[in-house]
Amino acid sequence: MQSKNVSFPNAEGEKLSGILDMPERAPRAFALFAHCFTCSKNLKAATNIARAMNDAGIAVLRFDFTGLGQSEGAFEDTSFSSNVADLLAAAAWLEKEHRAPEILFGHSLGGTAVLQAGASIPSAVAVATIGSPADPEHVRHMLAGSEETLAKDGIADVQLGGRPFRIRKEFVDDLAAHDLPTAVASLRKAVLIMHAPLDDIVEIDNASALFIAAKHPKSFVSLDKADHLLSRGEDSRYVGAMLAAWATRYLPEAEPRAGLHASGGEVVARTVANGFATEVQAGQHALLADEPKAVGGTDLGPTPYDLLAASLATCTSMTLRMYAEHKKLSFDAATVRVSHGRVHAEDCVDCEQEDGMIHEFQRELVLEGDLSDAQRQRMVEIADRCPVHKTLHHEIRVRTRLAD
């Protein structure tokens, strides 16, 4: 799983913070995840679910609703309607930057929100909920003891999940304004309801109500022995695997993958789908390369030159480690930073080429350990002896032929 921090604006222009979890190969589909009430995108269960879906080739965007986690805005100014609007903003960002989401799923009130938002996201073909209320007003019971203050003052401080939150009366009024059964009945998408029979936060009757309201194709999965927050790793991983298996039934057939089998000393690359996303197999290790969006790529992985720079950086670091161990130096670690660019040959005082452009790698070493100045300088010289460095300086031939 490759995770990337992203951000995008909500309807008010405030920045929402998200994480895009990408599979190791070009994604078969994109999914949008809505976290539980007052939770965040970083809930361990959300990470486990995203990883399981990545294993099935599905990319997942999970984000913090306005006023929660690392997203901007004030929680007290939010509502169930604003959560739905945040989901639409996330879907629009996915469509602009990658691909519109085909799968929507949410946990607890987040699941209720994706059911409400689903009709407004035409790209979605499958919508799933996990331990979700059948009515947004279900959260009112969490405000017990504060309703009188809300009615009188229009605002109240409440404890939710052991943390203080400020709630406005408008929040409660907004919950009552939504007709979820009608929204679910008119969804016209595949629906999956997942619920734990022993859930003591959102009772199992909610799952029954949602299932009855939904039209076919609809499915139900019982999360036996799980709690509301899926706090056990095995429960959240199971949810992710079930979600992926169910959703793929409603996705187009995946393109058959050519077996990328790399023999010893061989690297195999295959550009898949549209664009530049490229699967790479080096022995038993799978990688993904791509190009930046500025040149028509989707930025799912490092560029070919990034990989070349990585080869020089890793080879340098390994060579320094081997030298330090051989000399028994008091050496802890080496951080090697490599950047690649092109410069005019006439600006290079130690280059044989006299005109045109030449490739140049800038390499910076950070050496950690109890080393003398002389030892540090010697390690700079040793860096030039790494095999990749030598290869780049030697005469190179690339011979190309068509496979049989």
ROKE-740673 format. One record per residue (C-alpha): x, y, z; residue number from 0. Coordinates in pm, 1 decimal. Example, Ala and Ser with C-alpha at 12.3 -4.5 7.8 and 13.67 -1.06 7.14 Angstrom:
2
node east 1230.0 | north -450.0 | up 780.0 | num 0 $
node east 1367.0 | north -106.0 | up 714.0 | num 1 $
This chain:
404
node east 0.0 | north 0.0 | up 0.0 | num 0 $
node east 131.7 | north 342.5 | up -98.7 | num 1 $
node east -25.7 | north 621.1 | up 108.6 | num 2 $
node east -12.8 | north 985.3 | up 6.6 | num 3 $
node east -133.5 | north 1289.5 | up 201.4 | num 4 $
node east -372.7 | north 1502.5 | up -3.5 | num 5 $
node east -597.4 | north 1802.7 | up 53.9 | num 6 $
node east -890.5 | north 1965.5 | up -122.8 | num 7 $
node east -1143.0 | north 2243.1 | up -46.4 | num 8 $
node east -1489.6 | north 2193.1 | up 97.5 | num 9 $
node east -1789.5 | north 2395.0 | up -17.1 | num 10 $
node east -1677.5 | north 2686.1 | up 203.1 | num 11 $
node east -1322.0 | north 2686.2 | up 68.9 | num 12 $
node east -1175.5 | north 2530.9 | up 385.5 | num 13 $
node east -904.7 | north 2269.4 | up 336.4 | num 14 $
node east -999.1 | north 1908.4 | up 404.5 | num 15 $
node east -715.2 | north 1669.4 | up 485.3 | num 16 $
node east -711.5 | north 1323.8 | up 329.0 | num 17 $
node east -501.6 | north 1015.8 | up 264.5 | num 18 $
node east -504.3 | north 841.3 | up -72.5 | num 19 $
node east -413.3 | north 473.9 | up -34.2 | num 20 $
node east -296.8 | north 330.5 | up -365.7 | num 21 $
node east -242.8 | north -35.0 | up -458.8 | num 22 $
node east 94.6 | north -149.6 | up -587.8 | num 23 $
node east -42.6 | north -169.4 | up -942.0 | num 24 $
node east -266.3 | north 54.8 | up -1151.3 | num 25 $
node east -601.4 | north 77.0 | up -961.2 | num 26 $
node east -895.8 | north -121.7 | up -1085.4 | num 27 $
node east -1132.0 | north 126.7 | up -919.4 | num 28 $
node east -1138.8 | north 415.8 | up -672.3 | num 29 $
node east -1333.9 | north 410.6 | up -346.0 | num 30 $
node east -1435.1 | north 694.0 | up -112.7 | num 31 $
node east -1451.5 | north 630.1 | up 262.7 | num 32 $
node east -1643.7 | north 830.0 | up 528.2 | num 33 $
node east -1531.6 | north 787.9 | up 889.5 | num 34 $
node east -1754.7 | north 750.5 | up 1194.2 | num 35 $
node east -1907.6 | north 1039.9 | up 1391.9 | num 36 $
node east -1632.9 | north 1253.1 | up 1557.3 | num 37 $
node east -1367.5 | north 1000.1 | up 1445.6 | num 38 $
node east -1097.0 | north 1066.4 | up 1186.8 | num 39 $
node east -939.7 | north 917.1 | up 875.7 | num 40 $
node east -656.5 | north 779.4 | up 1090.9 | num 41 $
node east -871.1 | north 531.1 | up 1282.6 | num 42 $
node east -683.4 | north 199.6 | up 1276.7 | num 43 $
node east -986.8 | north 19.9 | up 1137.3 | num 44 $
node east -996.0 | north 260.2 | up 840.7 | num 45 $
node east -630.6 | north 190.4 | up 764.5 | num 46 $
node east -684.5 | north -186.5 | up 777.6 | num 47 $
node east -989.8 | north -166.5 | up 552.1 | num 48 $
node east -802.1 | north 47.7 | up 299.9 | num 49 $
node east -509.9 | north -196.5 | up 298.1 | num 50 $
node east -740.6 | north -492.8 | up 231.7 | num 51 $
node east -906.1 | north -307.5 | up -55.3 | num 52 $
node east -566.5 | north -209.1 | up -195.9 | num 53 $
node east -478.1 | north -577.7 | up -201.4 | num 54 $
node east -773.3 | north -622.2 | up -439.6 | num 55 $
node east -646.5 | north -341.7 | up -662.6 | num 56 $
node east -887.0 | north -74.8 | up -532.2 | num 57 $
node east -756.8 | north 270.9 | up -438.1 | num 58 $
node east -915.8 | north 436.8 | up -131.9 | num 59 $
node east -952.0 | north 805.0 | up -41.0 | num 60 $
node east -1022.8 | north 859.2 | up 329.0 | num 61 $
node east -1046.7 | north 1211.3 | up 468.6 | num 62 $
node east -1135.4 | north 1409.7 | up 779.6 | num 63 $
node east -1471.7 | north 1582.9 | up 777.5 | num 64 $
node east -1471.3 | north 1959.8 | up 836.2 | num 65 $
node east -1355.4 | north 2050.7 | up 1185.8 | num 66 $
node east -1216.9 | north 1704.9 | up 1265.4 | num 67 $
node east -869.4 | north 1554.1 | up 1252.8 | num 68 $
node east -641.1 | north 1767.9 | up 1036.4 | num 69 $
node east -917.3 | north 1936.0 | up 836.0 | num 70 $
node east -987.0 | north 2304.8 | up 866.5 | num 71 $
node east -1310.1 | north 2457.7 | up 992.8 | num 72 $
node east -1499.8 | north 2450.7 | up 1321.5 | num 73 $
node east -1686.7 | north 2134.1 | up 1418.9 | num 74 $
node east -1957.8 | north 2341.3 | up 1586.0 | num 75 $
node east -2044.8 | north 2489.2 | up 1245.4 | num 76 $
node east -2091.8 | north 2150.1 | up 1079.9 | num 77 $
node east -2398.3 | north 1931.3 | up 1032.2 | num 78 $
node east -2505.0 | north 1608.6 | up 868.4 | num 79 $
node east -2570.0 | north 1813.3 | up 553.7 | num 80 $
node east -2216.1 | north 1952.4 | up 561.0 | num 81 $
node east -2081.0 | north 1596.7 | up 593.1 | num 82 $
node east -2270.7 | north 1505.0 | up 277.4 | num 83 $
node east -2131.2 | north 1815.6 | up 107.4 | num 84 $
node east -1777.9 | north 1716.2 | up 215.2 | num 85 $
node east -1828.8 | north 1376.7 | up 50.1 | num 86 $
node east -1934.3 | north 1544.2 | up -273.1 | num 87 $
node east -1623.5 | north 1765.4 | up -256.9 | num 88 $
node east -1404.5 | north 1456.7 | up -207.0 | num 89 $
node east -1568.8 | north 1280.4 | up -501.1 | num 90 $
node east -1515.8 | north 1587.9 | up -721.1 | num 91 $
node east -1146.9 | north 1601.1 | up -623.4 | num 92 $
node east -1101.2 | north 1233.0 | up -706.4 | num 93 $
node east -1266.2 | north 1283.1 | up -1045.3 | num 94 $
node east -1043.9 | north 1582.2 | up -1122.1 | num 95 $
node east -715.4 | north 1435.8 | up -1001.7 | num 96 $
node east -757.7 | north 1061.8 | up -1070.5 | num 97 $
node east -1093.7 | north 905.6 | up -1148.7 | num 98 $
node east -1446.2 | north 948.2 | up -1015.8 | num 99 $
node east -1517.9 | north 699.6 | up -734.2 | num 100 $
node east -1701.1 | north 379.7 | up -824.3 | num 101 $
node east -1737.2 | north 264.0 | up -462.9 | num 102 $
node east -1867.2 | north 456.5 | up -160.3 | num 103 $
node east -1849.6 | north 318.7 | up 190.8 | num 104 $
node east -1879.9 | north 462.5 | up 537.2 | num 105 $
node east -1854.8 | north 370.3 | up 902.7 | num 106 $
node east -2134.1 | north 454.0 | up 1149.8 | num 107 $
node east -2279.9 | north 799.2 | up 1068.4 | num 108 $
node east -2031.5 | north 816.6 | up 780.0 | num 109 $
node east -2218.6 | north 523.0 | up 625.6 | num 110 $
node east -2545.6 | north 707.1 | up 665.8 | num 111 $
node east -2386.3 | north 1006.2 | up 491.8 | num 112 $
node east -2270.7 | north 800.9 | up 190.8 | num 113 $
node east -2624.1 | north 664.6 | up 151.8 | num 114 $
node east -2752.0 | north 1022.1 | up 143.8 | num 115 $
node east -2476.0 | north 1139.6 | up -92.5 | num 116 $
node east -2484.6 | north 837.1 | up -323.0 | num 117 $
node east -2751.0 | north 965.2 | up -560.7 | num 118 $
node east -2541.6 | north 1277.6 | up -625.4 | num 119 $
node east -2231.3 | north 1079.7 | up -724.0 | num 120 $
node east -2328.9 | north 922.8 | up -1058.6 | num 121 $
node east -1998.0 | north 739.5 | up -1098.7 | num 122 $
node east -2068.8 | north 524.0 | up -792.3 | num 123 $
node east -2205.3 | north 178.4 | up -866.2 | num 124 $
node east -2177.8 | north 29.3 | up -515.8 | num 125 $
node east -2250.0 | north 178.8 | up -171.4 | num 126 $
node east -2170.3 | north 5.5 | up 159.2 | num 127 $
node east -2226.9 | north 85.8 | up 525.7 | num 128 $
node east -2059.3 | north -46.2 | up 839.3 | num 129 $
node east -2252.7 | north -24.4 | up 1166.3 | num 130 $
node east -2457.1 | north 269.5 | up 1037.5 | num 131 $
node east -2775.3 | north 426.4 | up 1179.7 | num 132 $
node east -3090.8 | north 399.8 | up 969.5 | num 133 $
node east -3177.2 | north 756.9 | up 1063.6 | num 134 $
node east -2935.8 | north 1050.8 | up 1113.8 | num 135 $
node east -3134.1 | north 1143.7 | up 1425.7 | num 136 $
node east -2989.9 | north 832.9 | up 1591.4 | num 137 $
node east -2701.3 | north 1048.0 | up 1716.3 | num 138 $
node east -2942.9 | north 1254.3 | up 1927.7 | num 139 $
node east -2919.2 | north 999.0 | up 2206.3 | num 140 $
node east -2550.1 | north 1085.8 | up 2234.2 | num 141 $
node east -2655.5 | north 1438.8 | up 2325.7 | num 142 $
node east -2872.5 | north 1325.6 | up 2617.5 | num 143 $
node east -2854.7 | north 1578.2 | up 2900.3 | num 144 $
node east -2766.2 | north 1864.2 | up 2664.4 | num 145 $
node east -3091.8 | north 1902.9 | up 2473.0 | num 146 $
node east -3240.6 | north 2146.1 | up 2725.0 | num 147 $
node east -2930.8 | north 2366.5 | up 2700.9 | num 148 $
node east -2941.5 | north 2344.8 | up 2322.8 | num 149 $
node east -3306.0 | north 2450.0 | up 2314.7 | num 150 $
node east -3244.6 | north 2737.3 | up 2555.1 | num 151 $
node east -2904.6 | north 2871.1 | up 2447.4 | num 152 $
node east -2878.7 | north 2732.2 | up 2095.1 | num 153 $
node east -2538.3 | north 2580.8 | up 2176.6 | num 154 $
node east -2397.0 | north 2327.8 | up 2424.5 | num 155 $
node east -2069.9 | north 2158.4 | up 2514.7 | num 156 $
node east -2099.7 | north 1778.8 | up 2507.5 | num 157 $
node east -1869.8 | north 1482.2 | up 2564.8 | num 158 $
node east -1852.0 | north 1250.8 | up 2263.5 | num 159 $
node east -1619.8 | north 953.1 | up 2278.4 | num 160 $
node east -1452.1 | north 1100.5 | up 2585.1 | num 161 $
node east -1369.8 | north 1427.6 | up 2406.2 | num 162 $
node east -1538.9 | north 1769.6 | up 2437.0 | num 163 $
node east -1729.1 | north 1906.7 | up 2138.5 | num 164 $
node east -1945.6 | north 2213.8 | up 2094.0 | num 165 $
node east -2280.6 | north 2144.4 | up 1925.3 | num 166 $
node east -2528.8 | north 2399.2 | up 1791.1 | num 167 $
node east -2906.3 | north 2361.8 | up 1782.0 | num 168 $
node east -2886.4 | north 2382.6 | up 1403.3 | num 169 $
node east -2696.0 | north 2053.8 | up 1406.9 | num 170 $
node east -2986.5 | north 1876.5 | up 1576.3 | num 171 $
node east -3243.9 | north 2045.5 | up 1354.1 | num 172 $
node east -3053.5 | north 1937.3 | up 1043.7 | num 173 $
node east -3057.0 | north 1571.8 | up 1152.4 | num 174 $
node east -3436.5 | north 1573.1 | up 1146.8 | num 175 $
node east -3450.8 | north 1727.6 | up 800.3 | num 176 $
node east -3330.8 | north 1417.4 | up 614.4 | num 177 $
node east -3555.6 | north 1140.5 | up 485.3 | num 178 $
node east -3300.7 | north 860.8 | up 462.7 | num 179 $
node east -3540.9 | north 571.2 | up 380.3 | num 180 $
node east -3656.6 | north 757.2 | up 70.0 | num 181 $
node east -3297.7 | north 836.4 | up -27.8 | num 182 $
node east -3195.9 | north 472.1 | up 10.7 | num 183 $
node east -3498.2 | north 343.1 | up -181.1 | num 184 $
node east -3418.2 | north 570.1 | up -476.7 | num 185 $
node east -3043.0 | north 505.2 | up -474.4 | num 186 $
node east -3042.3 | north 264.9 | up -773.3 | num 187 $
node east -2701.4 | north 127.0 | up -684.1 | num 188 $
node east -2582.6 | north -198.9 | up -532.0 | num 189 $
node east -2603.6 | north -174.2 | up -152.1 | num 190 $
node east -2417.1 | north -370.0 | up 115.8 | num 191 $
node east -2513.6 | north -344.0 | up 483.1 | num 192 $
node east -2253.1 | north -468.7 | up 733.5 | num 193 $
node east -2338.4 | north -472.0 | up 1102.6 | num 194 $
node east -2235.2 | north -641.1 | up 1425.3 | num 195 $
node east -2521.6 | north -815.0 | up 1610.6 | num 196 $
node east -2362.5 | north -713.3 | up 1942.3 | num 197 $
node east -2309.9 | north -346.4 | up 1846.1 | num 198 $
node east -2409.2 | north -151.0 | up 2159.6 | num 199 $
node east -2372.3 | north 192.0 | up 1995.7 | num 200 $
node east -2588.8 | north 142.8 | up 1686.8 | num 201 $
node east -2828.4 | north -145.6 | up 1744.0 | num 202 $
node east -2871.6 | north -421.2 | up 1485.0 | num 203 $
node east -3231.1 | north -305.5 | up 1417.4 | num 204 $
node east -3078.5 | north -20.0 | up 1217.8 | num 205 $
node east -2927.7 | north -268.5 | up 973.3 | num 206 $
node east -3270.8 | north -431.9 | up 929.2 | num 207 $
node east -3433.6 | north -96.6 | up 854.7 | num 208 $
node east -3167.5 | north -4.0 | up 598.6 | num 209 $
node east -3188.3 | north -345.1 | up 431.1 | num 210 $
node east -3566.2 | north -321.8 | up 400.5 | num 211 $
node east -3546.0 | north 29.5 | up 256.0 | num 212 $
node east -3282.8 | north -64.1 | up -3.4 | num 213 $
node east -3375.0 | north -205.9 | up -342.8 | num 214 $
node east -3201.8 | north -501.4 | up -506.1 | num 215 $
node east -2923.1 | north -576.9 | up -558.1 | num 216 $
node east -2867.1 | north -558.1 | up -184.7 | num 217 $
node east -2662.9 | north -771.2 | up 54.6 | num 218 $
node east -2608.5 | north -809.2 | up 428.4 | num 219 $
node east -2299.2 | north -930.2 | up 613.5 | num 220 $
node east -2308.5 | north -1005.7 | up 985.2 | num 221 $
node east -1992.1 | north -894.1 | up 1167.8 | num 222 $
node east -2011.2 | north -1161.6 | up 1432.6 | num 223 $
node east -1829.9 | north -1077.2 | up 1759.5 | num 224 $
node east -1714.2 | north -734.6 | up 1633.2 | num 225 $
node east -1770.0 | north -410.9 | up 1828.3 | num 226 $
node east -1892.0 | north -82.8 | up 1682.8 | num 227 $
node east -1545.3 | north 64.3 | up 1618.5 | num 228 $
node east -1401.2 | north -261.9 | up 1477.1 | num 229 $
node east -1125.6 | north -227.9 | up 1734.5 | num 230 $
node east -991.5 | north -579.3 | up 1669.2 | num 231 $
node east -762.9 | north -593.5 | up 1370.0 | num 232 $
node east -909.3 | north -918.5 | up 1241.6 | num 233 $
node east -1256.8 | north -758.1 | up 1224.8 | num 234 $
node east -1151.1 | north -454.1 | up 1020.6 | num 235 $
node east -939.2 | north -666.9 | up 786.6 | num 236 $
node east -1238.3 | north -897.0 | up 733.7 | num 237 $
node east -1458.0 | north -596.9 | up 654.2 | num 238 $
node east -1204.5 | north -474.2 | up 397.7 | num 239 $
node east -1176.8 | north -813.3 | up 229.5 | num 240 $
node east -1555.9 | north -856.1 | up 216.5 | num 241 $
node east -1604.9 | north -504.7 | up 79.8 | num 242 $
node east -1351.9 | north -564.9 | up -197.1 | num 243 $
node east -1494.8 | north -904.0 | up -291.7 | num 244 $
node east -1850.0 | north -767.9 | up -300.1 | num 245 $
node east -1769.6 | north -446.8 | up -489.6 | num 246 $
node east -1572.3 | north -617.2 | up -766.5 | num 247 $
node east -1893.8 | north -791.7 | up -874.2 | num 248 $
node east -2024.1 | north -452.8 | up -986.8 | num 249 $
node east -1703.1 | north -331.2 | up -1153.6 | num 250 $
node east -1597.1 | north -392.8 | up -1514.0 | num 251 $
node east -1384.1 | north -700.2 | up -1565.5 | num 252 $
node east -1025.9 | north -631.9 | up -1465.8 | num 253 $
node east -779.5 | north -630.9 | up -1751.4 | num 254 $
node east -587.5 | north -958.0 | up -1747.7 | num 255 $
node east -240.4 | north -901.4 | up -1612.9 | num 256 $
node east 44.5 | north -1039.2 | up -1812.0 | num 257 $
node east 255.4 | north -1244.2 | up -1578.2 | num 258 $
node east 557.0 | north -1032.2 | up -1498.7 | num 259 $
node east 806.6 | north -1303.1 | up -1416.0 | num 260 $
node east 1157.9 | north -1174.0 | up -1370.1 | num 261 $
node east 1443.2 | north -1422.1 | up -1369.5 | num 262 $
node east 1764.4 | north -1363.7 | up -1178.9 | num 263 $
node east 1929.9 | north -1035.3 | up -1271.2 | num 264 $
node east 1630.9 | north -929.0 | up -1484.7 | num 265 $
node east 1379.9 | north -648.3 | up -1440.2 | num 266 $
node east 1046.9 | north -654.4 | up -1626.4 | num 267 $
node east 827.2 | north -348.3 | up -1689.3 | num 268 $
node east 479.5 | north -330.9 | up -1841.2 | num 269 $
node east 277.8 | north -15.6 | up -1902.8 | num 270 $
node east -88.2 | north -88.2 | up -1827.9 | num 271 $
node east -423.7 | north 74.1 | up -1902.9 | num 272 $
node east -406.5 | north 433.8 | up -2027.3 | num 273 $
node east -132.3 | north 680.4 | up -1946.6 | num 274 $
node east 214.0 | north 601.5 | up -1815.7 | num 275 $
node east 149.5 | north 393.4 | up -1501.9 | num 276 $
node east 390.8 | north 101.0 | up -1531.9 | num 277 $
node east 416.1 | north -221.3 | up -1335.4 | num 278 $
node east 770.5 | north -328.0 | up -1255.8 | num 279 $
node east 886.4 | north -669.6 | up -1139.2 | num 280 $
node east 1240.9 | north -705.8 | up -1006.3 | num 281 $
node east 1286.1 | north -1064.9 | up -897.1 | num 282 $
node east 1010.3 | north -1121.6 | up -640.6 | num 283 $
node east 962.4 | north -749.6 | up -575.2 | num 284 $
node east 679.6 | north -550.2 | up -737.2 | num 285 $
node east 702.2 | north -174.1 | up -796.3 | num 286 $
node east 497.5 | north 90.4 | up -972.8 | num 287 $
node east 641.3 | north 373.0 | up -1184.7 | num 288 $
node east 462.2 | north 668.4 | up -1343.2 | num 289 $
node east 503.8 | north 1024.8 | up -1467.3 | num 290 $
node east 382.6 | north 1349.5 | up -1306.3 | num 291 $
node east 42.1 | north 1489.8 | up -1393.7 | num 292 $
node east 212.2 | north 1786.2 | up -1563.2 | num 293 $
node east 327.2 | north 1559.5 | up -1847.7 | num 294 $
node east 15.5 | north 1343.1 | up -1872.1 | num 295 $
node east 82.5 | north 1086.2 | up -1597.8 | num 296 $
node east -116.4 | north 1010.1 | up -1284.7 | num 297 $
node east 172.4 | north 1034.0 | up -1034.5 | num 298 $
node east 111.2 | north 687.9 | up -890.1 | num 299 $
node east 480.8 | north 612.4 | up -852.1 | num 300 $
node east 832.2 | north 746.0 | up -907.1 | num 301 $
node east 945.8 | north 844.9 | up -1254.8 | num 302 $
node east 1212.5 | north 644.6 | up -1442.6 | num 303 $
node east 1471.5 | north 908.7 | up -1353.4 | num 304 $
node east 1355.1 | north 899.6 | up -989.9 | num 305 $
node east 1425.1 | north 526.1 | up -994.8 | num 306 $
node east 1767.5 | north 587.7 | up -1147.3 | num 307 $
node east 1845.9 | north 843.7 | up -877.1 | num 308 $
node east 1716.9 | north 595.0 | up -617.8 | num 309 $
node east 1958.7 | north 333.4 | up -753.1 | num 310 $
node east 2250.1 | north 571.8 | up -703.3 | num 311 $
node east 2130.6 | north 676.2 | up -355.6 | num 312 $
node east 2071.8 | north 321.5 | up -227.9 | num 313 $
node east 2393.9 | north 188.4 | up -375.6 | num 314 $
node east 2586.2 | north 474.5 | up -214.5 | num 315 $
node east 2427.4 | north 415.4 | up 125.1 | num 316 $
node east 2497.7 | north 38.7 | up 111.2 | num 317 $
node east 2858.0 | north 96.5 | up 2.7 | num 318 $
node east 2917.6 | north 334.1 | up 294.2 | num 319 $
node east 2770.4 | north 79.6 | up 534.5 | num 320 $
node east 2996.2 | north -197.5 | up 400.5 | num 321 $
node east 3304.1 | north 26.6 | up 425.0 | num 322 $
node east 3221.1 | north 135.0 | up 781.0 | num 323 $
node east 3175.4 | north -224.7 | up 893.7 | num 324 $
node east 3498.0 | north -334.2 | up 723.4 | num 325 $
node east 3691.0 | north -52.5 | up 894.9 | num 326 $
node east 3500.3 | north -98.2 | up 1223.5 | num 327 $
node east 3407.8 | north 270.5 | up 1233.5 | num 328 $
node east 3174.0 | north 419.7 | up 1491.6 | num 329 $
node east 2910.7 | north 472.2 | up 1223.2 | num 330 $
node east 2533.4 | north 481.8 | up 1276.9 | num 331 $
node east 2369.3 | north 570.2 | up 947.7 | num 332 $
node east 2406.3 | north 745.4 | up 614.9 | num 333 $
node east 2131.2 | north 949.7 | up 453.9 | num 334 $
node east 2192.5 | north 1002.8 | up 82.7 | num 335 $
node east 1997.7 | north 1266.8 | up -109.9 | num 336 $
node east 2019.9 | north 1253.0 | up -488.5 | num 337 $
node east 1865.1 | north 1492.1 | up -740.7 | num 338 $
node east 1884.4 | north 1471.0 | up -1118.4 | num 339 $
node east 1895.3 | north 1745.5 | up -1378.0 | num 340 $
node east 2054.3 | north 1855.9 | up -1702.4 | num 341 $
node east 2316.0 | north 2129.8 | up -1740.4 | num 342 $
node east 2501.9 | north 2287.6 | up -2027.9 | num 343 $
node east 2826.6 | north 2105.1 | up -2099.1 | num 344 $
node east 3011.4 | north 2435.5 | up -2121.7 | num 345 $
node east 2924.6 | north 2498.5 | up -1754.4 | num 346 $
node east 3081.8 | north 2167.0 | up -1645.0 | num 347 $
node east 3455.2 | north 2207.0 | up -1580.2 | num 348 $
node east 3529.2 | north 1833.4 | up -1543.5 | num 349 $
node east 3318.6 | north 1694.4 | up -1832.6 | num 350 $
node east 3461.2 | north 1552.1 | up -2155.9 | num 351 $
node east 3164.1 | north 1667.0 | up -2364.5 | num 352 $
node east 3216.5 | north 2027.1 | up -2473.8 | num 353 $
node east 2874.1 | north 2130.0 | up -2600.6 | num 354 $
node east 2508.0 | north 2045.4 | up -2567.5 | num 355 $
node east 2338.1 | north 1925.5 | up -2247.8 | num 356 $
node east 2463.7 | north 1663.9 | up -2004.8 | num 357 $
node east 2292.1 | north 1474.9 | up -1724.3 | num 358 $
node east 2405.7 | north 1567.7 | up -1374.8 | num 359 $
node east 2333.1 | north 1399.3 | up -1040.9 | num 360 $
node east 2374.4 | north 1603.2 | up -725.4 | num 361 $
node east 2448.6 | north 1380.9 | up -424.4 | num 362 $
node east 2447.6 | north 1494.6 | up -61.3 | num 363 $
node east 2561.8 | north 1277.7 | up 229.9 | num 364 $
node east 2453.6 | north 1302.3 | up 592.6 | num 365 $
node east 2683.4 | north 1080.2 | up 800.7 | num 366 $
node east 2574.9 | north 992.2 | up 1154.1 | num 367 $
node east 2818.7 | north 857.3 | up 1408.8 | num 368 $
node east 3131.2 | north 940.0 | up 1607.6 | num 369 $
node east 3353.2 | north 1001.4 | up 1304.7 | num 370 $
node east 3659.3 | north 1221.9 | up 1271.8 | num 371 $
node east 3684.9 | north 1480.1 | up 995.9 | num 372 $
node east 3935.1 | north 1258.3 | up 815.1 | num 373 $
node east 3700.1 | north 958.7 | up 834.3 | num 374 $
node east 3410.9 | north 1165.4 | up 701.5 | num 375 $
node east 3617.4 | north 1289.9 | up 408.8 | num 376 $
node east 3731.1 | north 936.0 | up 331.0 | num 377 $
node east 3368.0 | north 820.8 | up 320.1 | num 378 $
node east 3292.8 | north 1093.8 | up 67.1 | num 379 $
node east 3565.2 | north 937.3 | up -150.7 | num 380 $
node east 3424.3 | north 588.3 | up -89.8 | num 381 $
node east 3081.1 | north 706.6 | up -210.8 | num 382 $
node east 3232.9 | north 745.2 | up -559.0 | num 383 $
node east 3321.8 | north 375.8 | up -554.4 | num 384 $
node east 2967.3 | north 244.9 | up -532.0 | num 385 $
node east 2896.4 | north 10.2 | up -828.3 | num 386 $
node east 2608.9 | north 218.6 | up -965.5 | num 387 $
node east 2826.5 | north 530.6 | up -956.5 | num 388 $
node east 3094.2 | north 345.4 | up -1153.0 | num 389 $
node east 2837.3 | north 213.7 | up -1400.8 | num 390 $
node east 2708.5 | north 562.7 | up -1470.8 | num 391 $
node east 3064.2 | north 679.6 | up -1544.1 | num 392 $
node east 3160.1 | north 385.1 | up -1765.1 | num 393 $
node east 3075.5 | north 341.6 | up -2130.0 | num 394 $
node east 2727.4 | north 187.7 | up -2155.1 | num 395 $
node east 2557.9 | north 0.7 | up -2436.9 | num 396 $
node east 2185.1 | north -80.6 | up -2452.2 | num 397 $
node east 2097.0 | north -345.9 | up -2709.8 | num 398 $
node east 1730.8 | north -397.1 | up -2796.9 | num 399 $
node east 1558.7 | north -689.5 | up -2973.8 | num 400 $
node east 1204.6 | north -811.1 | up -3022.6 | num 401 $
node east 1100.2 | north -1110.2 | up -2812.9 | num 402 $
node east 1010.0 | north -1430.1 | up -2996.1 | num 403 $
